[in-house]
Amino acid sequence: MARPTLAGIAVGVGLLLVSLPVPGMLLRVDGRPVAWLPLRQGESLSLTWVHSVSGIRVREVFRYQGGRLLFAETHNPWFAAGLGEVPGRGRVVAEAGHAVAIVGIDEPAWGMVFRLGAPGIDHTLWYRGRPLRLSRCFPHRRLTWAPVRRPWLLARFVTKDPCL
């Protein structure tokens, strides 16, 4: 029996490395995949949007922790209709400029469903400092996200613009 060569071992290790699963979030619009975003332990991403009644900008923060995506906190200049404290869901804290936040919510957020607003509502997912302008791409459509593990090699090809 022939002994494996160094090149054969390197190819085997390389194949193992590129096939290791990487956790991420699959975004679907009306059931169609539009983006896959790898997530690191402790990584946060934000969803911003304009409140349809008051016109304030709302920022909701999600954190990937322990294999779960958690709805972590929400930030608002003030509480408008449908916003505000719910007993037992985080705690309200003051922010600069009389703004408020609810922090420490930490509720599971996988499988969330959003009805994306018109372009003026500007639902935008902020991922690693880059905006994914969902309302501009998919106004009035149904957005869902779910955990999906992909091989390391595929994780290198992240959709940067879901409109493509």
Steps between C-alpha positions, in 0.01 A plus 500: 500500500639837400552762765313826457715778369524839658306645206220245550480582870495875423216452250304296755548760774410776254178323399412453866557868573291632210213267589479598868159656563480871578192639679304770326165656431302433183276787391195410293254734332165338425672164553781567250858509636656843444806504728702287738702675770760312706490581873774485762446432869395826671451684169221759480297633211231765491170556325407868458174641373287813507188483718201539266301727736753718683780494241768418760788267413498175699805275538461142617813303590540125462792295637624153402576320825534130583370390160189719530403836361361717778295819482723693739388865513306779334588872473259789431503880534177448699229238527241530226189292429571130540838562662592505863558287803342159545537376859750215523663580162823685574539831678462860384807724508548864406729594213649831389260759361202372699496176299407169659604141458380166624799278568541146628202364306691191380208313343551240223462664160531212253203460275392862528270629228500864388273677257743732328370852461503739208836653403425797730476265800857397413530159669879459492699209639844615616748214472868557581460871437335453161135581427268255328216731395214254515206743453660643189555154352186323618227748601184350649648149494536234773850461649599203716834393639615166629824335612685309229847348524699504176840356412791733567577542130144615421513734799764704316243600237261719693222684321584866543191640333175302517370691195739303278 
